[in-house]
Amino acid sequence: MSGNARARRFYERHGWIDTGLIDYLAATEEGSVSIPAHRYNKRVTQNADKEQR
């Protein structure tokens, strides 16, 4: 998702915060492959379910 600006805007518009780049290790038959990605975090509260109703 590193180069996917549309996806990044979607997450940010829905309250997710980009905390930086990570190297995601994807498993393959030949071993692991490092894939650059952004890590997103979102604060979740007990009242979040009630607020969405």
C-alpha positions in Angstrom: 0.0 0.0 0.0 3.0 2.2 0.1 2.3 3.7 -3.3 -1.5 3.7 -3.1 -2.5 7.3 -2.4 -6.3 6.5 -2.8 -6.1 3.8 0.0 -4.1 6.1 2.2 -6.7 8.9 1.9 -9.5 6.4 2.7 -7.8 5.3 6.0 -6.9 8.9 7.0 -10.5 10.1 6.3 -11.8 7.4 8.6 -9.6 8.4 11.6 -6.6 6.1 11.0 -3.2 7.7 11.7 -0.1 6.8 9.6 2.6 5.9 12.1 5.3 5.3 9.4 6.8 2.9 7.0 7.4 -0.8 7.9 8.8 -3.7 6.0 6.1 -6.4 5.9 7.5 -9.9 5.6 5.3 -11.9 3.3 5.7 -15.7 3.2 6.3 -17.4 -0.1 7.2 -20.9 -1.1 10.8 -19.8 -1.6 11.0 -17.9 1.8 10.0 -14.4 2.9 9.8 -11.3 0.8 10.0 -7.8 2.3 7.2 -5.5 1.2 7.2 -1.8 2.1 4.0 -0.7 3.7 2.5 2.0 6.0 1.3 1.1 9.5 -1.9 2.7 10.5 -3.3 2.9 14.1 -6.7 4.0 15.4 -7.7 4.6 18.9 -10.7 2.5 20.0 -12.8 3.3 23.0 -15.6 1.5 24.8 -18.1 4.0 23.5 -17.0 3.6 19.9 -19.8 1.1 19.2 -22.5 3.4 20.7 -21.2 6.4 18.8 -21.6 4.7 15.4 -25.3 3.9 16.0 
